[in-house]
Amino acid sequence: MKLIQLSTAFTVLMLLLIVTSCSKKPEEINYKSDECDYCTMQIRDNRFAAEIVTDDNKVNKFDSIECLIGFALAKNILDDKSLSLFVCDYENPGKLLKVKSSFFTHNENFTSPMGLNVQTFSTESDQEKFVNENGGTKLGWEDVVEIVKESEN
């Protein structure tokens, strides 16, 4: 009986290890040495950095959301569902958020490294608070992509 329980526990543990090792997670950005994979500038501002993580856990790091989008557009991978896209939370610098569950604003008074001036928030209430206190425009992910496309033309 103990052998069966031990075997079952081992199997469950192995399955958990397999599942967690395959999950795509962002990698910590070293703000003193990492370079943007699109523009090659040093990544310095932890309020605007971003990452793309592939299925095989290859990580591309960017100094801004517009570099992430520019890179993805250039490689024709922006709509690739197998990728995970992350952006830093403006309210919690350095904390990477999934793009699809984030909220964005555009405010010229809060400059980003590449000048698009888009801020990212983890909640709609944080976004609302920022706009109420500082002005700006609320954006969705598709809006941000369109702004980048327009700026590249």
N, CA, C and O atoms as a GROMACS GRO file, in nm:
protein
  612
    1MET      N    1   0.082  -0.120   0.000
    1MET     CA    2   0.000   0.000   0.000
    1MET      C    3   0.087   0.126   0.000
    1MET      O    4   0.059   0.221  -0.074
    2LYS      N    5   0.193   0.126   0.084
    2LYS     CA    6   0.280   0.243   0.090
    2LYS      C    7   0.352   0.264  -0.043
    2LYS      O    8   0.376   0.378  -0.083
    3LEU      N    9   0.387   0.156  -0.110
    3LEU     CA   10   0.453   0.166  -0.239
    3LEU      C   11   0.361   0.234  -0.342
    3LEU      O   12   0.408   0.314  -0.422
    4ILE      N   13   0.234   0.204  -0.340
    4ILE     CA   14   0.138   0.265  -0.432
    4ILE      C   15   0.124   0.414  -0.400
    4ILE      O   16   0.120   0.497  -0.491
    5GLN      N   17   0.115   0.448  -0.272
    5GLN     CA   18   0.104   0.589  -0.233
    5GLN      C   19   0.229   0.666  -0.272
    5GLN      O   20   0.220   0.778  -0.322
    6LEU      N   21   0.345   0.607  -0.252
    6LEU     CA   22   0.471   0.671  -0.288
    6LEU      C   23   0.480   0.690  -0.439
    6LEU      O   24   0.523   0.795  -0.487
    7SER      N   25   0.439   0.589  -0.513
    7SER     CA   26   0.440   0.596  -0.658
    7SER      C   27   0.344   0.704  -0.708
    7SER      O   28   0.379   0.780  -0.799
    8THR      N   29   0.227   0.713  -0.649
    8THR     CA   30   0.129   0.815  -0.687
    8THR      C   31   0.181   0.954  -0.655
    8THR      O   32   0.168   1.046  -0.737
    9ALA      N   33   0.239   0.972  -0.539
    9ALA     CA   34   0.295   1.101  -0.500
    9ALA      C   35   0.406   1.143  -0.595
    9ALA      O   36   0.415   1.259  -0.634
   10PHE      N   37   0.492   1.048  -0.632
   10PHE     CA   38   0.601   1.076  -0.725
   10PHE      C   39   0.546   1.119  -0.861
   10PHE      O   40   0.596   1.214  -0.921
   11THR      N   41   0.444   1.050  -0.909
   11THR     CA   42   0.383   1.082  -1.038
   11THR      C   43   0.323   1.222  -1.037
   11THR      O   44   0.342   1.300  -1.130
   12VAL      N   45   0.251   1.254  -0.930
   12VAL     CA   46   0.192   1.387  -0.918
   12VAL      C   47   0.301   1.494  -0.915
   12VAL      O   48   0.287   1.597  -0.981
   13LEU      N   49   0.407   1.471  -0.841
   13LEU     CA   50   0.517   1.566  -0.833
   13LEU      C   51   0.581   1.586  -0.970
   13LEU      O   52   0.611   1.700  -1.008
   14MET      N   53   0.603   1.481  -1.044
   14MET     CA   54   0.664   1.491  -1.177
   14MET      C   55   0.573   1.569  -1.272
   14MET      O   56   0.621   1.652  -1.350
   15LEU      N   57   0.443   1.544  -1.266
   15LEU     CA   58   0.350   1.618  -1.352
   15LEU      C   59   0.350   1.767  -1.318
   15LEU      O   60   0.347   1.850  -1.408
   16LEU      N   61   0.356   1.800  -1.190
   16LEU     CA   62   0.363   1.940  -1.149
   16LEU      C   63   0.490   2.006  -1.200
   16LEU      O   64   0.487   2.120  -1.246
   17LEU      N   65   0.601   1.936  -1.193
   17LEU     CA   66   0.727   1.990  -1.242
   17LEU      C   67   0.723   2.013  -1.392
   17LEU      O   68   0.774   2.114  -1.441
   18ILE      N   69   0.663   1.922  -1.464
   18ILE     CA   70   0.653   1.935  -1.610
   18ILE      C   71   0.566   2.055  -1.645
   18ILE      O   72   0.603   2.135  -1.731
   19VAL      N   73   0.451   2.067  -1.580
   19VAL     CA   74   0.359   2.177  -1.609
   19VAL      C   75   0.422   2.311  -1.574
   19VAL      O   76   0.413   2.405  -1.653
   20THR      N   77   0.485   2.322  -1.459
   20THR     CA   78   0.542   2.451  -1.420
   20THR      C   79   0.667   2.485  -1.500
   20THR      O   80   0.694   2.603  -1.523
   21SER      N   81   0.742   2.388  -1.543
   21SER     CA   82   0.861   2.417  -1.622
   21SER      C   83   0.826   2.461  -1.763
   21SER      O   84   0.907   2.526  -1.829
   22CYS      N   85   0.708   2.428  -1.810
   22CYS     CA   86   0.666   2.464  -1.945
   22CYS      C   87   0.593   2.598  -1.948
   22CYS      O   88   0.568   2.652  -2.056
   23SER      N   89   0.558   2.652  -1.835
   23SER     CA   90   0.485   2.778  -1.835
   23SER      C   91   0.578   2.892  -1.873
   23SER      O   92   0.693   2.898  -1.830
   24LYS      N   93   0.525   2.982  -1.954
   24LYS     CA   94   0.604   3.094  -2.002
   24LYS      C   95   0.598   3.206  -1.900
   24LYS      O   96   0.491   3.260  -1.870
   25LYS      N   97   0.714   3.239  -1.847
   25LYS     CA   98   0.722   3.345  -1.748
   25LYS      C   99   0.823   3.448  -1.794
   25LYS      O  100   0.921   3.415  -1.860
   26PRO      N  101   0.797   3.574  -1.759
   26PRO     CA  102   0.896   3.676  -1.795
   26PRO      C  103   1.024   3.656  -1.716
   26PRO      O  104   1.025   3.594  -1.609
   27GLU      N  105   1.130   3.708  -1.771
   27GLU     CA  106   1.260   3.700  -1.707
   27GLU      C  107   1.293   3.837  -1.646
   27GLU      O  108   1.255   3.940  -1.701
   28GLU      N  109   1.362   3.837  -1.536
   28GLU     CA  110   1.400   3.963  -1.474
   28GLU      C  111   1.489   4.042  -1.569
   28GLU      O  112   1.578   3.986  -1.634
   29ILE      N  113   1.464   4.171  -1.576
   29ILE     CA  114   1.544   4.259  -1.661
   29ILE      C  115   1.655   4.321  -1.577
   29ILE      O  116   1.630   4.374  -1.468
   30ASN      N  117   1.777   4.315  -1.628
   30ASN     CA  118   1.889   4.380  -1.560
   30ASN      C  119   1.901   4.520  -1.621
   30ASN      O  120   1.950   4.537  -1.733
   31TYR      N  121   1.856   4.620  -1.546
   31TYR     CA  122   1.850   4.757  -1.596
   31TYR      C  123   1.987   4.823  -1.608
   31TYR      O  124   1.996   4.938  -1.650
   32LYS      N  125   2.092   4.754  -1.572
   32LYS     CA  126   2.226   4.810  -1.586
   32LYS      C  127   2.300   4.755  -1.708
   32LYS      O  128   2.400   4.811  -1.751
   33SER      N  129   2.247   4.644  -1.764
   33SER     CA  130   2.322   4.584  -1.875
   33SER      C  131   2.238   4.530  -1.991
   33SER      O  132   2.290   4.519  -2.102
   34ASP      N  133   2.111   4.498  -1.970
   34ASP     CA  134   2.030   4.443  -2.080
   34ASP      C  135   2.003   4.548  -2.186
   34ASP      O  136   1.980   4.665  -2.155
   35GLU      N  137   2.007   4.504  -2.311
   35GLU     CA  138   1.979   4.592  -2.424
   35GLU      C  139   1.848   4.552  -2.491
   35GLU      O  140   1.809   4.436  -2.489
   36CYS      N  141   1.783   4.650  -2.549
   36CYS     CA  142   1.660   4.629  -2.622
   36CYS      C  143   1.688   4.546  -2.748
   36CYS      O  144   1.781   4.577  -2.823
   37ASP      N  145   1.610   4.442  -2.770
   37ASP     CA  146   1.628   4.356  -2.887
   37ASP      C  147   1.577   4.419  -3.016
   37ASP      O  148   1.590   4.359  -3.123
   38TYR      N  149   1.521   4.537  -3.008
   38TYR     CA  150   1.472   4.605  -3.128
   38TYR      C  151   1.561   4.725  -3.164
   38TYR      O  152   1.609   4.736  -3.276
   39CYS      N  153   1.584   4.814  -3.068
   39CYS     CA  154   1.660   4.936  -3.099
   39CYS      C  155   1.803   4.932  -3.045
   39CYS      O  156   1.882   5.022  -3.073
   40THR      N  157   1.837   4.831  -2.969
   40THR     CA  158   1.968   4.806  -2.907
   40THR      C  159   2.009   4.909  -2.800
   40THR      O  160   2.124   4.908  -2.756
   41MET      N  161   1.918   4.995  -2.758
   41MET     CA  162   1.949   5.086  -2.648
   41MET      C  163   1.949   5.008  -2.517
   41MET      O  164   1.881   4.906  -2.505
   42GLN      N  165   2.025   5.056  -2.420
   42GLN     CA  166   2.024   4.993  -2.289
   42GLN      C  167   1.886   5.014  -2.225
   42GLN      O  168   1.829   5.123  -2.234
   43ILE      N  169   1.834   4.910  -2.163
   43ILE     CA  170   1.705   4.919  -2.095
   43ILE      C  171   1.730   4.981  -1.959
   43ILE      O  172   1.800   4.924  -1.876
   44ARG      N  173   1.672   5.099  -1.936
   44ARG     CA  174   1.701   5.172  -1.813
   44ARG      C  175   1.579   5.204  -1.728
   44ARG      O  176   1.591   5.213  -1.605
   45ASP      N  177   1.463   5.222  -1.788
   45ASP     CA  178   1.346   5.270  -1.714
   45ASP      C  179   1.252   5.154  -1.684
   45ASP      O  180   1.188   5.100  -1.774
   46ASN      N  181   1.243   5.117  -1.556
   46ASN     CA  182   1.162   5.001  -1.518
   46ASN      C  183   1.012   5.029  -1.516
   46ASN      O  184   0.934   4.944  -1.473
   47ARG      N  185   0.971   5.146  -1.562
   47ARG     CA  186   0.828   5.175  -1.576
   47ARG      C  187   0.778   5.145  -1.716
   47ARG      O  188   0.657   5.140  -1.739
   48PHE      N  189   0.870   5.123  -1.812
   48PHE     CA  190   0.831   5.109  -1.951
   48PHE      C  191   0.884   4.984  -2.021
   48PHE      O  192   0.847   4.960  -2.136
   49ALA      N  193   0.968   4.906  -1.958
   49ALA     CA  194   1.029   4.789  -2.023
   49ALA      C  195   0.923   4.685  -2.060
   49ALA      O  196   0.811   4.688  -2.010
   50ALA      N  197   0.961   4.594  -2.149
   50ALA     CA  198   0.867   4.494  -2.198
   50ALA      C  199   0.943   4.368  -2.241
   50ALA      O  200   1.065   4.371  -2.259
   51GLU      N  201   0.869   4.257  -2.256
   51GLU     CA  202   0.930   4.130  -2.299
   51GLU      C  203   0.834   4.049  -2.384
   51GLU      O  204   0.712   4.060  -2.373
   52ILE      N  205   0.893   3.969  -2.469
   52ILE     CA  206   0.820   3.863  -2.541
   52ILE      C  207   0.884   3.732  -2.498
   52ILE      O  208   1.006   3.719  -2.498
   53VAL      N  209   0.801   3.635  -2.460
   53VAL     CA  210   0.849   3.502  -2.423
   53VAL      C  211   0.788   3.402  -2.521
   53VAL      O  212   0.666   3.398  -2.540
   54THR      N  213   0.875   3.321  -2.583
   54THR     CA  214   0.830   3.222  -2.681
   54THR      C  215   0.793   3.090  -2.612
   54THR      O  216   0.815   3.073  -2.492
   55ASP      N  217   0.738   2.998  -2.690
   55ASP     CA  218   0.702   2.866  -2.638
   55ASP      C  219   0.820   2.792  -2.577
   55ASP      O  220   0.805   2.719  -2.479
   56ASP      N  221   0.938   2.812  -2.636
   56ASP     CA  222   1.057   2.745  -2.582
   56ASP      C  223   1.130   2.831  -2.480
   56ASP      O  224   1.248   2.810  -2.452
   57ASN      N  225   1.058   2.930  -2.425
   57ASN     CA  226   1.107   3.019  -2.319
   57ASN      C  227   1.224   3.108  -2.360
   57ASN      O  228   1.302   3.151  -2.275
   58LYS      N  229   1.236   3.136  -2.491
   58LYS     CA  230   1.333   3.237  -2.534
   58LYS      C  231   1.271   3.373  -2.502
   58LYS      O  232   1.154   3.397  -2.531
   59VAL      N  233   1.351   3.462  -2.444
   59VAL     CA  234   1.301   3.592  -2.401
   59VAL      C  235   1.366   3.702  -2.484
   59VAL      O  236   1.488   3.709  -2.497
   60ASN      N  237   1.280   3.788  -2.539
   60ASN     CA  238   1.327   3.911  -2.603
   60ASN      C  239   1.288   4.026  -2.512
   60ASN      O  240   1.174   4.034  -2.467
   61LYS      N  241   1.385   4.115  -2.484
   61LYS     CA  242   1.363   4.226  -2.392
   61LYS      C  243   1.365   4.358  -2.469
   61LYS      O  244   1.436   4.374  -2.568
   62PHE      N  245   1.282   4.452  -2.420
   62PHE     CA  246   1.266   4.580  -2.489
   62PHE      C  247   1.264   4.694  -2.389
   62PHE      O  248   1.223   4.677  -2.274
   63ASP      N  249   1.309   4.811  -2.434
   63ASP     CA  250   1.309   4.927  -2.346
   63ASP      C  251   1.175   4.999  -2.342
   63ASP      O  252   1.155   5.089  -2.261
   64SER      N  253   1.082   4.959  -2.429
   64SER     CA  254   0.952   5.024  -2.432
   64SER      C  255   0.850   4.936  -2.504
   64SER      O  256   0.885   4.842  -2.575
   65ILE      N  257   0.724   4.970  -2.484
   65ILE     CA  258   0.616   4.895  -2.548
   65ILE      C  259   0.621   4.912  -2.700
   65ILE      O  260   0.589   4.819  -2.774
   66GLU      N  261   0.662   5.030  -2.747
   66GLU     CA  262   0.668   5.051  -2.892
   66GLU      C  263   0.779   4.969  -2.956
   66GLU      O  264   0.767   4.930  -3.072
   67CYS      N  265   0.887   4.942  -2.883
   67CYS     CA  266   0.991   4.855  -2.936
   67CYS      C  267   0.941   4.710  -2.942
   67CYS      O  268   0.969   4.639  -3.039
   68LEU      N  269   0.869   4.667  -2.840
   68LEU     CA  270   0.809   4.533  -2.843
   68LEU      C  271   0.719   4.518  -2.965
   68LEU      O  272   0.729   4.421  -3.040
   69ILE      N  273   0.630   4.616  -2.986
   69ILE     CA  274   0.537   4.609  -3.099
   69ILE      C  275   0.611   4.619  -3.231
   69ILE      O  276   0.581   4.545  -3.324
   70GLY      N  277   0.709   4.710  -3.241
   70GLY     CA  278   0.787   4.724  -3.364
   70GLY      C  279   0.859   4.595  -3.400
   70GLY      O  280   0.860   4.554  -3.516
   71PHE      N  281   0.920   4.531  -3.300
   71PHE     CA  282   0.989   4.403  -3.318
   71PHE      C  283   0.890   4.297  -3.368
   71PHE      O  284   0.918   4.225  -3.464
   72ALA      N  285   0.775   4.288  -3.301
   72ALA     CA  286   0.675   4.186  -3.337
   72ALA      C  287   0.618   4.211  -3.476
   72ALA      O  288   0.592   4.116  -3.551
   73LEU      N  289   0.598   4.337  -3.512
   73LEU     CA  290   0.548   4.368  -3.647
   73LEU      C  291   0.653   4.334  -3.752
   73LEU      O  292   0.621   4.277  -3.856
   74ALA      N  293   0.777   4.368  -3.726
   74ALA     CA  294   0.886   4.341  -3.820
   74ALA      C  295   0.903   4.191  -3.844
   74ALA      O  296   0.936   4.148  -3.955
   75LYS      N  297   0.881   4.112  -3.742
   75LYS     CA  298   0.896   3.966  -3.753
   75LYS      C  299   0.763   3.898  -3.787
   75LYS      O  300   0.757   3.775  -3.800
   76ASN      N  301   0.656   3.978  -3.801
   76ASN     CA  302   0.522   3.927  -3.832
   76ASN      C  303   0.475   3.824  -3.729
   76ASN      O  304   0.421   3.719  -3.765
   77ILE      N  305   0.496   3.855  -3.601
   77ILE     CA  306   0.458   3.762  -3.494
   77ILE      C  307   0.362   3.823  -3.393
   77ILE      O  308   0.332   3.762  -3.290
   78LEU      N  309   0.313   3.944  -3.420
   78LEU     CA  310   0.230   4.012  -3.323
   78LEU      C  311   0.104   3.934  -3.286
   78LEU      O  312   0.059   3.938  -3.172
   79ASP      N  313   0.048   3.862  -3.382
   79ASP     CA  314  -0.074   3.786  -3.357
   79ASP      C  315  -0.048   3.639  -3.324
   79ASP      O  316  -0.142   3.559  -3.319
   80ASP      N  317   0.076   3.604  -3.302
   80ASP     CA  318   0.111   3.466  -3.271
   80ASP      C  319   0.064   3.432  -3.129
   80ASP      O  320   0.117   3.483  -3.030
   81LYS      N  321  -0.036   3.346  -3.120
   81LYS     CA  322  -0.097   3.310  -2.991
   81LYS      C  323  -0.004   3.228  -2.902
   81LYS      O  324  -0.032   3.212  -2.783
   82SER      N  325   0.104   3.176  -2.958
   82SER     CA  326   0.196   3.096  -2.876
   82SER      C  327   0.293   3.183  -2.796
   82SER      O  328   0.364   3.133  -2.709
   83LEU      N  329   0.297   3.312  -2.826
   83LEU     CA  330   0.386   3.403  -2.756
   83LEU      C  331   0.316   3.464  -2.635
   83LEU      O  332   0.194   3.478  -2.633
   84SER      N  333   0.395   3.498  -2.535
   84SER     CA  334   0.344   3.574  -2.421
   84SER      C  335   0.410   3.711  -2.424
   84SER      O  336   0.533   3.722  -2.430
   85LEU      N  337   0.328   3.816  -2.420
   85LEU     CA  338   0.378   3.953  -2.424
   85LEU      C  339   0.358   4.016  -2.286
   85LEU      O  340   0.252   4.006  -2.225
   86PHE      N  341   0.463   4.082  -2.238
   86PHE     CA  342   0.462   4.144  -2.106
   86PHE      C  343   0.508   4.288  -2.114
   86PHE      O  344   0.595   4.322  -2.195
   87VAL      N  345   0.450   4.373  -2.030
   87VAL     CA  346   0.491   4.513  -2.018
   87VAL      C  347   0.498   4.549  -1.870
   87VAL      O  348   0.428   4.490  -1.788
   88CYS      N  349   0.583   4.646  -1.836
   88CYS     CA  350   0.598   4.686  -1.696
   88CYS      C  351   0.480   4.771  -1.650
   88CYS      O  352   0.426   4.852  -1.725
   89ASP      N  353   0.443   4.749  -1.527
   89ASP     CA  354   0.336   4.824  -1.461
   89ASP      C  355   0.391   4.960  -1.420
   89ASP      O  356   0.487   4.969  -1.343
   90TYR      N  357   0.331   5.066  -1.470
   90TYR     CA  358   0.377   5.201  -1.440
   90TYR      C  359   0.370   5.231  -1.290
   90TYR      O  360   0.456   5.301  -1.236
   91GLU      N  361   0.268   5.180  -1.224
   91GLU     CA  362   0.249   5.203  -1.080
   91GLU      C  363   0.340   5.118  -0.993
   91GLU      O  364   0.368   5.154  -0.879
   92ASN      N  365   0.387   5.006  -1.045
   92ASN     CA  366   0.476   4.914  -0.974
   92ASN      C  367   0.596   4.884  -1.063
   92ASN      O  368   0.606   4.774  -1.119
   93PRO      N  369   0.687   4.980  -1.077
   93PRO     CA  370   0.801   4.966  -1.170
   93PRO      C  371   0.873   4.832  -1.156
   93PRO      O  372   0.903   4.786  -1.045
   94GLY      N  373   0.901   4.772  -1.270
   94GLY     CA  374   0.972   4.646  -1.274
   94GLY      C  375   0.881   4.524  -1.274
   94GLY      O  376   0.924   4.415  -1.312
   95LYS      N  377   0.756   4.540  -1.234
   95LYS     CA  378   0.662   4.428  -1.232
   95LYS      C  379   0.605   4.411  -1.372
   95LYS      O  380   0.542   4.502  -1.427
   96LEU      N  381   0.629   4.293  -1.430
   96LEU     CA  382   0.582   4.266  -1.566
   96LEU      C  383   0.440   4.210  -1.564
   96LEU      O  384   0.408   4.119  -1.487
   97LEU      N  385   0.356   4.265  -1.650
   97LEU     CA  386   0.215   4.227  -1.662
   97LEU      C  387   0.190   4.169  -1.800
   97LEU      O  388   0.255   4.207  -1.898
   98LYS      N  389   0.095   4.076  -1.809
   98LYS     CA  390   0.054   4.027  -1.940
   98LYS      C  391  -0.018   4.139  -2.015
   98LYS      O  392  -0.106   4.205  -1.959
   99VAL      N  393   0.018   4.158  -2.140
   99VAL     CA  394  -0.039   4.264  -2.221
   99VAL      C  395  -0.191   4.255  -2.229
   99VAL      O  396  -0.260   4.356  -2.213
  100LYS      N  397  -0.242   4.136  -2.253
  100LYS     CA  398  -0.385   4.120  -2.278
  100LYS      C  399  -0.472   4.153  -2.157
  100LYS      O  400  -0.592   4.177  -2.173
  101SER      N  401  -0.415   4.154  -2.038
  101SER     CA  402  -0.495   4.187  -1.919
  101SER      C  403  -0.454   4.322  -1.859
  101SER      O  404  -0.484   4.350  -1.743
  102SER      N  405  -0.385   4.405  -1.938
  102SER     CA  406  -0.337   4.534  -1.891
  102SER      C  407  -0.423   4.648  -1.945
  102SER      O  408  -0.503   4.631  -2.037
  103PHE      N  409  -0.404   4.765  -1.884
  103PHE     CA  410  -0.477   4.885  -1.922
  103PHE      C  411  -0.374   4.994  -1.953
  103PHE      O  412  -0.273   5.006  -1.884
  104PHE      N  413  -0.400   5.071  -2.057
  104PHE     CA  414  -0.300   5.165  -2.107
  104PHE      C  415  -0.354   5.307  -2.110
  104PHE      O  416  -0.474   5.330  -2.124
  105THR      N  417  -0.261   5.402  -2.097
  105THR     CA  418  -0.294   5.543  -2.115
  105THR      C  419  -0.187   5.606  -2.202
  105THR      O  420  -0.075   5.555  -2.213
  106HIS      N  421  -0.222   5.717  -2.261
  106HIS     CA  422  -0.126   5.798  -2.336
  106HIS      C  423  -0.128   5.936  -2.273
  106HIS      O  424  -0.232   6.000  -2.265
  107ASN      N  425  -0.010   5.981  -2.228
  107ASN     CA  426   0.002   6.112  -2.166
  107ASN      C  427   0.140   6.167  -2.202
  107ASN      O  428   0.242   6.111  -2.161
  108GLU      N  429   0.143   6.274  -2.278
  108GLU     CA  430   0.268   6.335  -2.324
  108GLU      C  431   0.355   6.388  -2.211
  108GLU      O  432   0.475   6.407  -2.231
  109ASN      N  433   0.298   6.411  -2.094
  109ASN     CA  434   0.374   6.466  -1.982
  109ASN      C  435   0.456   6.361  -1.908
  109ASN      O  436   0.536   6.396  -1.820
  110PHE      N  437   0.439   6.234  -1.943
  110PHE     CA  438   0.512   6.124  -1.878
  110PHE      C  439   0.586   6.049  -1.987
  110PHE      O  440   0.537   5.951  -2.042
  111THR      N  441   0.705   6.096  -2.016
  111THR     CA  442   0.778   6.047  -2.133
  111THR      C  443   0.837   5.908  -2.113
  111THR      O  444   0.890   5.875  -2.006
  112SER      N  445   0.826   5.831  -2.217
  112SER     CA  446   0.884   5.696  -2.219
  112SER      C  447   1.015   5.700  -2.298
  112SER      O  448   1.041   5.797  -2.369
  113PRO      N  449   1.096   5.596  -2.287
  113PRO     CA  450   1.229   5.597  -2.350
  113PRO      C  451   1.228   5.626  -2.501
  113PRO      O  452   1.319   5.692  -2.551
  114MET      N  453   1.130   5.578  -2.573
  114MET     CA  454   1.128   5.598  -2.717
  114MET      C  455   1.026   5.704  -2.760
  114MET      O  456   1.008   5.727  -2.880
  115GLY      N  457   0.960   5.767  -2.665
  115GLY     CA  458   0.876   5.881  -2.695
  115GLY      C  459   0.730   5.855  -2.728
  115GLY      O  460   0.659   5.949  -2.763
  116LEU      N  461   0.682   5.732  -2.718
  116LEU     CA  462   0.541   5.707  -2.744
  116LEU      C  463   0.456   5.754  -2.626
  116LEU      O  464   0.340   5.792  -2.642
  117ASN      N  465   0.516   5.752  -2.506
  117ASN     CA  466   0.452   5.805  -2.385
  117ASN      C  467   0.324   5.731  -2.348
  117ASN      O  468   0.221   5.792  -2.318
  118VAL      N  469   0.333   5.599  -2.351
  118VAL     CA  470   0.222   5.512  -2.311
  118VAL      C  471   0.258   5.450  -2.177
  118VAL      O  472   0.368   5.397  -2.158
  119GLN      N  473   0.164   5.457  -2.084
  119GLN     CA  474   0.181   5.398  -1.952
  119GLN      C  475   0.090   5.276  -1.942
  119GLN      O  476  -0.017   5.272  -2.002
  120THR      N  477   0.134   5.176  -1.865
  120THR     CA  478   0.060   5.051  -1.849
  120THR      C  479   0.022   5.034  -1.703
  120THR      O  480   0.098   5.066  -1.612
  121PHE      N  481  -0.100   4.982  -1.682
  121PHE     CA  482  -0.151   4.962  -1.546
  121PHE      C  483  -0.210   4.822  -1.534
  121PHE      O  484  -0.260   4.765  -1.631
  122SER      N  485  -0.204   4.769  -1.413
  122SER     CA  486  -0.255   4.633  -1.389
  122SER      C  487  -0.406   4.631  -1.372
  122SER      O  488  -0.469   4.527  -1.394
  123THR      N  489  -0.466   4.743  -1.334
  123THR     CA  490  -0.611   4.746  -1.313
  123THR      C  491  -0.672   4.868  -1.381
  123THR      O  492  -0.606   4.969  -1.404
  124GLU      N  493  -0.799   4.854  -1.411
  124GLU     CA  494  -0.871   4.966  -1.470
  124GLU      C  495  -0.882   5.082  -1.371
  124GLU      O  496  -0.883   5.199  -1.411
  125SER      N  497  -0.892   5.050  -1.243
  125SER     CA  498  -0.901   5.157  -1.142
  125SER      C  499  -0.770   5.236  -1.134
  125SER      O  500  -0.773   5.358  -1.114
  126ASP      N  501  -0.654   5.169  -1.148
  126ASP     CA  502  -0.526   5.241  -1.152
  126ASP      C  503  -0.519   5.331  -1.276
  126ASP      O  504  -0.471   5.444  -1.268
  127GLN      N  505  -0.567   5.280  -1.388
  127GLN     CA  506  -0.569   5.358  -1.511
  127GLN      C  507  -0.659   5.481  -1.492
  127GLN      O  508  -0.620   5.593  -1.527
  128GLU      N  509  -0.778   5.460  -1.437
  128GLU     CA  510  -0.874   5.568  -1.415
  128GLU      C  511  -0.816   5.674  -1.321
  128GLU      O  512  -0.829   5.794  -1.346
  129LYS      N  513  -0.754   5.628  -1.214
  129LYS     CA  514  -0.694   5.720  -1.116
  129LYS      C  515  -0.585   5.805  -1.182
  129LYS      O  516  -0.579   5.926  -1.161
  130PHE      N  517  -0.499   5.742  -1.263
  130PHE     CA  518  -0.392   5.813  -1.332
  130PHE      C  519  -0.449   5.920  -1.424
  130PHE      O  520  -0.402   6.034  -1.423
  131VAL      N  521  -0.550   5.886  -1.503
  131VAL     CA  522  -0.610   5.982  -1.596
  131VAL      C  523  -0.678   6.095  -1.519
  131VAL      O  524  -0.667   6.211  -1.558
  132ASN      N  525  -0.748   6.062  -1.412
  132ASN     CA  526  -0.815   6.167  -1.332
  132ASN      C  527  -0.714   6.264  -1.271
  132ASN      O  528  -0.740   6.384  -1.265
  133GLU      N  529  -0.600   6.213  -1.226
  133GLU     CA  530  -0.500   6.297  -1.161
  133GLU      C  531  -0.407   6.369  -1.258
  133GLU      O  532  -0.357   6.477  -1.228
  134ASN      N  533  -0.384   6.309  -1.376
  134ASN     CA  534  -0.280   6.361  -1.466
  134ASN      C  535  -0.329   6.394  -1.607
  134ASN      O  536  -0.255   6.454  -1.685
  135GLY      N  537  -0.451   6.358  -1.639
  135GLY     CA  538  -0.498   6.375  -1.775
  135GLY      C  539  -0.448   6.260  -1.862
  135GLY      O  540  -0.390   6.164  -1.812
  136GLY      N  541  -0.472   6.272  -1.990
  136GLY     CA  542  -0.431   6.167  -2.083
  136GLY      C  543  -0.550   6.095  -2.139
  136GLY      O  544  -0.666   6.128  -2.111
  137THR      N  545  -0.521   5.996  -2.220
  137THR     CA  546  -0.623   5.920  -2.290
  137THR      C  547  -0.614   5.773  -2.252
  137THR      O  548  -0.505   5.716  -2.250
  138LYS      N  549  -0.728   5.712  -2.221
  138LYS     CA  550  -0.731   5.568  -2.196
  138LYS      C  551  -0.722   5.495  -2.329
  138LYS      O  552  -0.783   5.535  -2.428
  139LEU      N  553  -0.645   5.387  -2.328
  139LEU     CA  554  -0.625   5.307  -2.449
  139LEU      C  555  -0.642   5.160  -2.419
  139LEU      O  556  -0.623   5.115  -2.306
  140GLY      N  557  -0.679   5.085  -2.522
  140GLY     CA  558  -0.675   4.939  -2.518
  140GLY      C  559  -0.551   4.893  -2.593
  140GLY      O  560  -0.484   4.974  -2.657
  141TRP      N  561  -0.520   4.765  -2.584
  141TRP     CA  562  -0.402   4.710  -2.652
  141TRP      C  563  -0.404   4.740  -2.801
  141TRP      O  564  -0.302   4.780  -2.858
  142GLU      N  565  -0.519   4.721  -2.866
  142GLU     CA  566  -0.529   4.744  -3.010
  142GLU      C  567  -0.500   4.890  -3.044
  142GLU      O  568  -0.441   4.919  -3.148
  143ASP      N  569  -0.542   4.983  -2.956
  143ASP     CA  570  -0.514   5.125  -2.977
  143ASP      C  571  -0.364   5.151  -2.975
  143ASP      O  572  -0.312   5.226  -3.059
  144VAL      N  573  -0.294   5.090  -2.880
  144VAL     CA  574  -0.149   5.108  -2.870
  144VAL      C  575  -0.080   5.055  -2.997
  144VAL      O  576   0.009   5.120  -3.051
  145VAL      N  577  -0.123   4.938  -3.043
  145VAL     CA  578  -0.066   4.880  -3.165
  145VAL      C  579  -0.088   4.976  -3.283
  145VAL      O  580   0.004   4.998  -3.362
  146GLU      N  581  -0.207   5.031  -3.295
  146GLU     CA  582  -0.237   5.124  -3.406
  146GLU      C  583  -0.151   5.250  -3.398
  146GLU      O  584  -0.104   5.299  -3.501
  147ILE      N  585  -0.131   5.302  -3.279
  147ILE     CA  586  -0.046   5.422  -3.262
  147ILE      C  587   0.097   5.391  -3.308
  147ILE      O  588   0.160   5.473  -3.375
  148VAL      N  589   0.147   5.274  -3.273
  148VAL     CA  590   0.283   5.235  -3.316
  148VAL      C  591   0.288   5.219  -3.466
  148VAL      O  592   0.382   5.266  -3.530
  149LYS      N  593   0.188   5.154  -3.525
  149LYS     CA  594   0.185   5.139  -3.671
  149LYS      C  595   0.186   5.275  -3.741
  149LYS      O  596   0.259   5.295  -3.838
  150GLU      N  597   0.104   5.368  -3.691
  150GLU     CA  598   0.097   5.501  -3.750
  150GLU      C  599   0.230   5.575  -3.735
  150GLU      O  600   0.271   5.646  -3.827
  151SER      N  601   0.296   5.560  -3.622
  151SER     CA  602   0.422   5.631  -3.600
  151SER      C  603   0.536   5.575  -3.686
  151SER      O  604   0.634   5.645  -3.711
  152GLU      N  605   0.523   5.451  -3.730
  152GLU     CA  606   0.628   5.391  -3.814
  152GLU      C  607   0.611   5.425  -3.961
  152GLU      O  608   0.701   5.400  -4.041
  153ASN      N  609   0.498   5.481  -3.998
  153ASN     CA  610   0.474   5.518  -4.140
  153ASN      C  611   0.523   5.656  -4.171
  153ASN      O  612   0.511   5.702  -4.284
   0.00000   0.00000   0.00000
